[in-house]
Amino acid sequence: MAMNTDATGTTTGTNLEHFEQNLTRLEELTQRLVEALSRKKSTPQALNGPDNALYAHAAQAYFQGWMHNPAKVLEQQVQYWGKTLTHFVDAQNALAQGPLKAPDNNGPKDRRFANPLWDTNPYFAFVKKQYLINAEAIQQAVDGLDEMDEREKRRLRYFSQQIVDMFAPTNFLATNPDALERAIETEGESLVKGLENLVSDLEANNGELVVRLADEGAFEIGTNIATAEGKVVYRNKMMELIQYSPTTETVHETPIVLFPPWINKFYILDLKPANSLIRWIVDQGYTLFVVSWINPDTSYAEVGLEDYIEEGYLEAFRVAKDICGTDKLNAVGYCIAGTTLSMTLSLMKKRGDKSVKSATFFTTLTDFSDQGEFTPFLQDDFADGIEEEIAQEGILPSFIMARTFSYLRSNDLIYGPAIRHYMMGETPPAFDLLYWNGDGANLPGKMFIQYLRGLCQRNEFADGTFKLLGETLSVKDVDVPLMSIATETDHIAAARDVFRGVQLMGSRSKQYILGGSGHIAGIVNPPTKVKYGYVTNDDLKLDFDSWRDSGTQHEGSWWPHWEAWLKKRSGKQVPARIPGDSGYEALCDAPGTYVSLKASQQFQ
């Protein structure tokens, strides 16, 4: 819109009207913002950051380093002072000599600083370079703390990196050229729209700031996402069991029961026809059952892992066998559902139940001796905060887990989207994967404490001391033929940690596959997209690095490799089974009703 002024320079016409409209909108949005924030429930302080002991230990280690090796500490300080002073002098010289221009070399490339102004504009170039100098100095200071416990040092490294990422100049309007340019182009409209987006996100999450990653209006579950044909054939308080409709005239006699994680919804495996693992399995001639877990509310506070096993796993096994008229089945578990599948198999061995013919694990941890990137969240201060939150609410609200996972990739999942959404005023993209990522679920309090304390912290299942349902469960009891798929860059279930758990399992027939990419993309990797390869190696007695280095690299998806293995354990061909034709009537069409329960609706 062109600027309209009269002879005295006063803004007139439509420009003034637009300005007044924006002022009115700002007043309305400010009121809504205050109201949204007033609905925010308090969370324990421990969930918002580490306790003071971590910083006290860091300070103690720093001063011990100073006493034992003062030259090292002084060298770090002098390097930082020298780089900062040189940077300032260069800027002063540029101001004095004119014309003012940015330096020729303005530091390493970083996708946060993609705008050319970061390199060509003297102001932004100075801000960027000083930020990079500061970030490097903090990293070196943490790395140089030799007198600090390694676990504490890993936590300090994580939290210091969060501070570095948070204070990036891109996160502030005055030092973000993209946001400033957009504000000028739109006469401030982008900032008003950004505030509207911020208020809407706060209102949608009861005052909690959960950055929306995808355009939620672009997707409707069962319409343009999660559309594979099937029927819900069984329902209880824990799950809906979906039997998918066959696409072949005959199927393998032995059915498959697949358990997705209950932190998010099952349709990550059925986002769209082109990358749907569910459709692909059915197309290969299998009877497939998939569990859709309930999104629990506060009435599920006392639901534990035993309920997931008894009313989820064992009940799904019973129904699937009954429908198919078989006494055997193949089971699949993804992430936490794979961990729980392994515990279920241990329990079944104790009980003499041999129903499971084979087990497949997607990105599944069973040995938590190395806590990896989750170290900051698995110490007692954070765990105590989780227990305090659960004691208050009965459940762990979905936003806490979503926030925890997001901060492992904060620039990609928090700051980058927040800049586009709140500063630039952009609508989030219509991206199915990000839509799924934001569709989280609450977790029952008892279950999560069992998982956090017994498995993650005390590693009882790997040690063979985990007590549940009157039995002592051990990973060594997992003795059915199995295949475990891990992924190269998984930041949730690290490949080497998955490998270590597979080595502990008692099966005499087991395979470990290392796929490319990460926790999601490495699993949702259809053969039609020759994108990520995978590594195989039959020698599971090697350490992880030796196994990977001496393994065989394959091109393309691991799905056909898995199916060839599974086919040998799936029996003869029988007429295809139609959902609802075996005494279990179809309750509703897939994807069912539980999948549509939103965490924000369940937790008010």
C-alpha positions in Angstrom: 0.0 0.0 0.0 1.4 3.4 -1.0 2.1 6.0 1.7 -0.5 8.9 1.4 0.4 12.2 3.0 -0.9 15.8 2.8 1.2 19.0 2.4 2.2 18.9 6.1 3.4 15.3 5.9 0.5 13.9 7.8 -0.6 10.4 6.9 -4.0 10.4 5.3 -6.5 8.2 3.5 -6.5 4.4 3.5 -3.1 4.2 5.2 -4.4 6.0 8.3 -7.5 3.8 8.3 -5.3 0.7 8.1 -3.1 1.9 10.9 -6.2 2.5 13.1 -7.6 -0.9 12.3 -4.3 -2.5 13.3 -4.3 -0.6 16.6 -7.8 -1.8 17.3 -6.8 -5.4 16.5 -3.8 -5.1 18.8 -6.0 -4.0 21.7 -8.3 -6.9 21.1 -5.4 -9.4 20.8 -3.7 -8.0 23.9 -6.9 -8.7 25.9 -7.1 -12.2 24.5 -3.4 -12.8 25.3 -4.0 -11.9 28.9 -7.0 -14.1 29.2 -5.2 -17.1 27.5 -2.2 -16.7 29.9 -4.5 -16.6 32.9 -5.7 -20.1 32.1 -2.1 -21.5 32.2 -1.7 -24.1 34.9 1.5 -24.0 36.9 4.0 -26.7 36.3 6.8 -27.8 38.7 9.9 -25.6 38.3 12.0 -28.7 37.7 10.3 -29.2 34.3 11.4 -25.8 33.1 15.1 -26.2 33.8 17.7 -27.9 36.0 18.0 -27.3 39.7 20.7 -24.9 41.0 22.9 -27.8 41.9 24.0 -28.3 38.2 25.2 -24.7 38.0 26.9 -25.0 41.4 28.7 -28.1 40.2 29.7 -26.2 37.0 31.1 -23.3 39.0 33.0 -25.6 41.3 34.5 -27.5 38.3 35.4 -24.1 36.7 37.2 -22.9 39.8 38.9 -26.2 40.3 40.1 -26.0 36.7 41.4 -22.5 37.4 43.4 -23.7 40.5 44.8 -26.8 38.8 45.5 -25.4 35.4 45.1 -21.6 35.3 47.0 -21.3 32.0 44.2 -23.2 30.2 41.4 -21.1 31.6 43.3 -17.9 30.9 44.0 -19.0 27.4 40.3 -19.5 26.8 39.5 -16.1 28.2 42.2 -14.4 26.3 41.0 -16.0 23.1 37.5 -14.8 23.6 38.6 -11.3 24.6 40.9 -11.1 21.6 38.3 -12.2 19.1 35.7 -9.8 20.6 38.1 -6.9 20.6 39.3 -7.6 17.1 35.8 -7.8 15.9 35.0 -4.4 17.6 38.1 -2.8 16.2 37.3 -4.0 12.7 33.8 -2.5 13.0 35.2 0.8 14.2 37.7 1.0 11.4 34.9 0.3 8.9 32.9 3.2 10.4 35.9 5.5 10.3 37.1 4.7 6.8 33.8 4.5 5.0 32.0 3.6 3.0 30.5 1.4 5.6 30.5 -2.3 4.5 30.4 -5.7 6.0 33.7 -7.7 6.4 34.6 -10.1 3.6 34.7 -13.2 5.9 31.7 -13.3 8.3 32.1 -16.7 9.8 30.8 -20.2 9.0 27.6 -20.9 7.1 24.5 -21.4 9.2 21.0 -21.9 7.7 19.6 -19.6 10.4 21.5 -16.8 8.6 20.4 -17.5 5.1 19.3 -13.9 4.4 22.0 -12.1 2.3 21.9 -9.2 4.7 23.6 -11.2 7.4 26.7 -11.0 5.2 26.2 -7.7 3.3 24.7 -5.4 5.9 27.3 -4.1 8.4 24.8 -4.0 11.3 23.6 -7.6 10.8 27.1 -8.8 10.0 28.4 -7.4 13.3 25.6 -8.9 15.3 25.9 -12.3 13.6 29.7 -12.6 14.1 29.6 -11.5 17.7 26.9 -14.1 18.4 29.0 -16.8 16.8 32.0 -15.7 18.9 29.9 -15.9 22.1 28.5 -19.3 21.2 32.0 -20.7 20.5 33.3 -19.3 23.8 30.5 -21.0 25.8 31.0 -24.3 24.1 34.7 -24.2 24.8 34.2 -23.3 28.4 31.9 -26.3 28.9 34.1 -28.7 27.0 37.1 -27.5 29.1 35.5 -28.5 32.5 37.7 -31.5 33.2 36.9 -31.7 36.9 33.1 -32.3 36.3 31.3 -35.6 36.4 30.7 -36.7 32.8 26.9 -37.1 33.3 26.6 -33.7 34.8 28.8 -32.3 32.1 26.5 -33.8 29.4 23.6 -32.0 31.1 25.4 -28.8 31.3 26.4 -29.0 27.6 22.7 -29.6 26.7 21.4 -26.7 28.8 24.1 -24.3 27.7 23.4 -25.1 24.1 19.7 -24.3 24.8 20.8 -20.9 26.1 23.0 -20.3 23.0 20.1 -21.3 20.7 17.6 -19.2 22.6 19.7 -16.0 22.3 20.3 -16.3 18.6 19.8 -12.9 17.0 17.2 -14.5 14.6 14.9 -14.9 17.6 14.5 -11.2 18.1 12.7 -8.7 15.9 15.3 -6.0 16.1 18.0 -8.4 14.8 16.1 -10.5 12.3 16.3 -9.0 8.8 13.6 -11.4 7.4 11.1 -10.3 10.0 11.9 -6.6 9.6 11.7 -6.7 5.8 8.3 -8.5 6.1 7.0 -5.9 8.6 8.0 -3.1 6.2 6.5 -4.8 3.2 3.2 -5.4 4.9 3.0 -2.1 6.9 3.1 -4.0 10.1 0.4 -6.5 9.1 2.8 -9.4 9.5 3.4 -8.5 13.2 -0.4 -8.2 13.9 -0.9 -11.6 12.1 1.9 -13.0 14.1 0.4 -11.9 17.4 -2.9 -13.4 16.3 -1.1 -16.7 15.7 0.6 -16.5 19.1 -2.7 -15.9 20.9 -4.4 -18.7 19.0 -1.7 -21.2 20.0 -2.0 -20.1 23.6 -5.8 -20.4 23.6 -5.6 -23.8 22.0 -3.3 -25.2 24.7 -4.8 -23.6 27.8 -2.1 -20.9 28.1 0.8 -23.2 27.4 3.0 -22.0 24.5 3.1 -25.0 22.1 4.3 -23.7 18.7 2.0 -25.0 16.0 4.1 -26.7 13.3 1.4 -27.5 10.7 -1.8 -26.0 9.3 -4.3 -28.1 11.2 -7.2 -27.0 9.0 -5.5 -28.7 6.0 -6.0 -32.2 7.4 -9.0 -34.3 8.6 -8.3 -37.8 10.0 -10.0 -40.4 7.9 -10.5 -38.0 5.0 -7.1 -37.0 3.6 -4.9 -38.6 6.2 -5.2 -42.1 7.8 -7.4 -43.4 4.9 -6.5 -47.1 4.6 -9.7 -49.1 4.5 -10.6 -51.2 7.5 -12.9 -51.6 10.5 -12.7 -51.3 14.2 -13.5 -54.9 15.3 -12.9 -54.6 19.1 -12.8 -51.8 21.7 -12.0 -51.6 25.4 -10.9 -48.8 27.7 -7.3 -49.1 26.5 -7.5 -49.5 22.7 -9.5 -49.9 19.5 -8.3 -52.8 17.4 -8.5 -52.1 13.7 -8.5 -54.9 11.1 -7.6 -53.7 7.7 -9.4 -54.8 4.6 -7.5 -57.2 2.3 -6.4 -56.1 -1.1 -5.4 -59.6 -2.3 -7.6 -62.7 -2.8 -5.5 -64.8 -0.5 -3.4 -63.9 2.6 -0.8 -65.6 4.8 -2.4 -67.7 7.5 -0.5 -66.0 10.3 -1.8 -62.5 11.1 0.2 -59.5 12.1 -0.6 -57.4 15.2 1.1 -54.0 15.1 1.4 -51.8 18.3 2.3 -48.1 17.7 3.6 -45.9 20.5 0.9 -44.2 22.6 2.8 -40.9 22.9 1.5 -40.0 19.4 -1.2 -41.5 17.2 -0.9 -44.7 15.0 -1.4 -42.9 11.7 2.2 -42.1 11.3 2.2 -45.4 9.5 -0.7 -44.3 7.3 -0.1 -40.7 6.5 -1.0 -41.0 2.8 -1.2 -43.9 0.3 2.3 -43.3 -1.1 4.1 -43.8 2.2 1.7 -46.0 4.2 3.3 -48.9 5.8 -0.1 -50.2 6.7 -1.3 -50.3 3.1 2.0 -51.8 1.9 1.8 -54.7 4.5 -1.8 -55.4 3.4 -0.8 -55.3 -0.3 1.8 -58.0 0.4 -1.0 -60.4 1.4 -1.2 -60.2 5.2 -4.1 -59.9 7.6 -3.1 -56.8 9.6 -4.4 -55.6 12.9 -3.3 -52.2 14.3 -3.9 -51.0 17.8 -5.2 -47.4 18.2 -4.6 -46.4 21.8 -6.9 -44.3 23.9 -5.8 -40.7 24.6 -6.2 -40.9 28.4 -7.8 -38.3 30.6 -7.4 -37.8 34.4 -9.5 -40.9 35.1 -6.6 -43.0 33.8 -4.2 -41.8 36.6 -3.8 -45.3 38.0 -3.4 -47.1 34.7 0.0 -48.8 34.6 2.1 -50.8 32.2 0.3 -53.9 33.4 -3.0 -52.5 32.0 -1.3 -51.8 28.6 0.0 -55.4 28.6 -3.2 -57.2 29.8 -5.8 -55.1 28.1 -3.7 -54.0 25.2 -1.2 -56.5 24.0 -2.6 -59.8 25.4 -6.2 -58.8 24.5 -5.2 -57.8 21.0 -3.4 -61.1 20.6 -6.5 -63.0 21.8 -8.9 -61.2 19.5 -6.7 -61.5 16.5 -6.2 -65.2 17.0 -9.9 -65.7 17.5 -10.9 -63.8 14.4 -8.3 -65.6 12.2 -8.8 -69.0 13.8 -5.1 -69.4 14.5 -3.0 -70.1 17.6 0.0 -68.1 16.4 0.6 -64.5 15.2 3.5 -62.1 14.4 3.9 -59.0 16.5 5.3 -55.6 15.7 6.1 -52.8 18.2 7.3 -49.3 17.6 9.3 -47.2 20.1 7.8 -47.4 23.6 5.3 -50.0 22.2 8.3 -52.1 21.2 9.8 -51.9 24.6 6.5 -53.0 26.1 6.2 -55.7 23.5 9.5 -57.1 24.7 8.2 -57.1 28.3 5.0 -58.8 27.2 7.1 -61.5 25.5 9.0 -62.0 28.8 5.7 -62.3 30.7 4.3 -64.7 28.1 7.4 -67.0 28.5 6.9 -67.0 32.2 3.3 -68.1 31.6 4.1 -70.6 29.0 2.2 -68.7 26.3 3.8 -69.4 22.8 1.3 -67.4 20.8 3.9 -65.1 19.2 5.6 -66.7 16.3 8.0 -63.7 15.6 8.5 -60.2 16.9 9.6 -57.1 15.0 10.9 -54.0 16.8 11.0 -50.5 15.3 13.4 -48.1 17.0 13.0 -49.9 20.3 15.1 -49.5 23.4 15.4 -52.2 26.0 18.7 -51.3 27.6 18.8 -47.8 29.1 22.3 -48.0 30.6 23.4 -45.1 28.3 20.8 -42.4 28.5 22.2 -40.5 25.5 20.5 -37.3 24.5 17.9 -37.8 27.2 20.4 -37.6 30.0 19.2 -34.0 30.9 15.7 -35.3 31.4 16.4 -38.6 33.3 18.1 -37.2 36.4 16.3 -37.0 39.7 15.5 -33.3 39.6 13.5 -33.6 36.3 12.0 -37.0 37.4 10.9 -35.5 40.7 9.3 -32.6 38.7 7.4 -35.2 36.6 6.2 -37.0 39.7 5.0 -33.6 41.2 3.1 -32.8 38.0 1.5 -36.3 37.9 0.6 -36.0 41.6 -1.2 -32.8 40.8 -2.9 -33.8 37.5 -3.0 -37.6 37.5 -1.6 -37.7 34.0 1.4 -36.3 32.2 -0.1 -33.7 29.8 1.0 -34.2 26.2 2.7 -30.8 25.9 5.4 -31.8 28.4 6.6 -34.7 26.3 6.2 -32.7 23.1 8.3 -29.9 24.5 10.9 -32.4 25.8 11.3 -34.0 22.3 11.2 -30.6 20.6 14.1 -29.2 22.6 16.3 -32.0 21.3 16.0 -30.2 18.0 15.1 -26.7 19.2 16.1 -24.7 16.1 14.0 -26.9 13.8 11.0 -27.6 16.0 10.8 -24.5 18.2 12.7 -21.3 17.2 12.4 -21.7 13.4 8.7 -22.3 13.4 8.1 -19.6 16.0 9.9 -17.0 13.9 7.9 -17.9 10.8 4.6 -18.1 12.8 4.9 -15.2 15.2 7.3 -12.7 13.7 6.6 -13.3 10.0 2.9 -13.9 10.5 3.0 -16.9 8.2 0.5 -19.8 8.3 2.2 -23.1 9.2 2.7 -25.4 6.2 0.2 -28.1 5.2 2.7 -30.9 6.1 1.2 -34.2 7.2 4.2 -35.3 9.2 4.3 -32.1 11.2 0.5 -32.4 11.7 1.0 -35.8 13.2 3.9 -34.6 15.3 1.6 -32.0 17.0 -1.2 -34.5 17.6 0.2 -35.9 20.8 -1.4 -37.8 23.6 -1.5 -37.6 27.4 0.2 -40.3 29.4 -1.3 -42.1 32.5 0.6 -41.1 35.6 1.3 -44.6 37.0 2.5 -45.9 33.7 4.9 -43.1 33.1 6.4 -43.3 36.5 7.0 -47.1 36.0 8.6 -46.3 32.7 10.7 -43.4 33.9 11.9 -44.8 37.2 12.0 -48.6 36.6 13.2 -48.7 33.0 14.9 -45.4 32.1 16.6 -44.6 35.4 17.1 -48.0 37.0 17.3 -50.1 33.8 15.6 -53.0 35.6 14.4 -54.8 32.5 17.9 -55.1 31.1 19.1 -56.1 34.5 16.4 -58.8 34.8 14.8 -57.3 37.9 11.7 -55.5 36.6 8.6 -56.7 38.6 5.2 -56.7 36.9 2.0 -58.8 37.1 3.5 -61.1 39.7 6.6 -61.9 37.6 10.2 -60.7 37.4 10.7 -59.7 33.8 14.0 -59.8 31.8 15.1 -58.9 28.3 16.9 -62.2 28.2 13.4 -63.9 28.2 12.7 -62.5 24.7 13.5 -65.7 22.8 11.2 -65.7 19.8 12.7 -65.1 16.3 13.1 -61.4 16.0 14.1 -58.5 13.8 15.0 -55.1 15.2 15.2 -52.0 13.0 17.1 -49.0 14.2 18.0 -45.8 12.3 21.3 -44.0 11.8 20.4 -40.5 13.1 17.7 -41.4 15.6 17.9 -38.9 18.5 15.2 -40.7 20.6 16.3 -44.4 20.3 20.0 -44.2 19.4 21.1 -47.0 17.1 24.0 -48.2 19.3 21.7 -48.4 22.3 19.1 -50.4 20.3 21.9 -52.7 19.2 23.0 -53.3 22.8 19.5 -54.3 23.8 19.2 -56.8 20.9 22.4 -58.4 22.0 20.9 -59.0 25.4 17.8 -60.7 24.0 17.7 -64.5 24.4 16.6 -65.4 20.9 18.8 -67.7 18.9 17.3 -66.2 15.7 17.6 -62.5 15.6 18.5 -59.8 13.0 19.4 -56.2 13.5 18.9 -53.7 10.6 20.4 -50.2 10.5 18.3 -47.9 8.3 19.1 -44.4 7.2 17.7 -41.2 8.5 15.9 -40.9 11.9 13.2 -42.0 14.2 10.3 -41.4 11.8 11.7 -41.0 8.3 13.9 -44.1 8.7 10.8 -46.2 9.4 8.4 -44.5 7.0 10.6 -45.3 4.1 8.6 -46.9 1.2 10.3 -48.8 -1.6 8.9 -46.4 -4.2 11.2 -43.7 -2.9 14.8 -44.9 -3.1 15.9 -42.5 -0.5 17.6 -44.2 2.4 19.5 -47.4 2.4 20.2 -49.9 5.2 23.0 -52.0 6.6 22.9 -55.7 7.5 25.4 -57.9 9.3 24.7 -61.4 10.8 27.4 -61.1 13.4 25.7 -59.6 16.5 28.6 -60.5 18.8 30.6 -57.5 17.5 30.5 -54.1 19.2 28.3 -51.6 17.4 31.0 -49.7 15.5 32.6 -52.9 14.3 29.2 -54.3 13.3 28.4 -51.2 11.2 31.9 -50.9 9.6 31.9 -54.6 8.5 28.2 -54.7 7.5 26.8 -54.8 4.0 25.2 -51.6 2.6 22.0 -52.0 0.7 20.2 -49.5 -1.5 16.6 -48.6 -1.0 14.0 -49.4 1.7 14.4 -52.2 4.3 10.7 -53.0 4.0 11.1 -55.8 1.3 14.0 -57.3 3.3 11.8 -57.4 6.4 8.9 -58.9 4.4 11.1 -61.7 3.0 12.0 -62.6 6.5 8.4 -62.3 7.8 7.0 -64.4 4.9 9.0 -67.5 6.2 7.1 -67.2 9.5 3.6 -66.5 8.2 2.3 -69.8 7.0 0.4 -71.0 4.0 -2.0 -68.9 1.9 -5.7 -68.9 2.9 -8.8 -67.0 1.6 -8.6 -63.3 2.5 -10.4 -62.3 5.7 -13.0 -59.6 5.6 -13.3 -57.4 8.7 -16.6 -58.2 10.5 -17.1 -61.7 9.0 -15.8 -63.8 11.9 -18.1 -63.1 14.9 -16.6 -59.8 15.8 -18.9 -57.2 14.1 -17.5 -54.1 12.7 -18.0 -51.3 15.2 -17.0 -48.5 12.9 -14.8 -47.7 9.9 -11.1 -47.2 10.3 -9.4 -45.1 11.6 -11.9 -45.4 14.5 -12.9 -43.0 17.2 -10.0 -43.0 19.7 -7.6 -41.5 17.2 -9.6 -38.3 17.0 -9.4 -37.6 20.8 -7.3 -34.5 21.2 -5.0 -34.0 24.2 -6.1 -30.4 24.7 -9.7 -31.6 24.9 -8.8 -34.4 27.3 -6.9 -32.1 29.6 -8.9 -29.1 30.7 
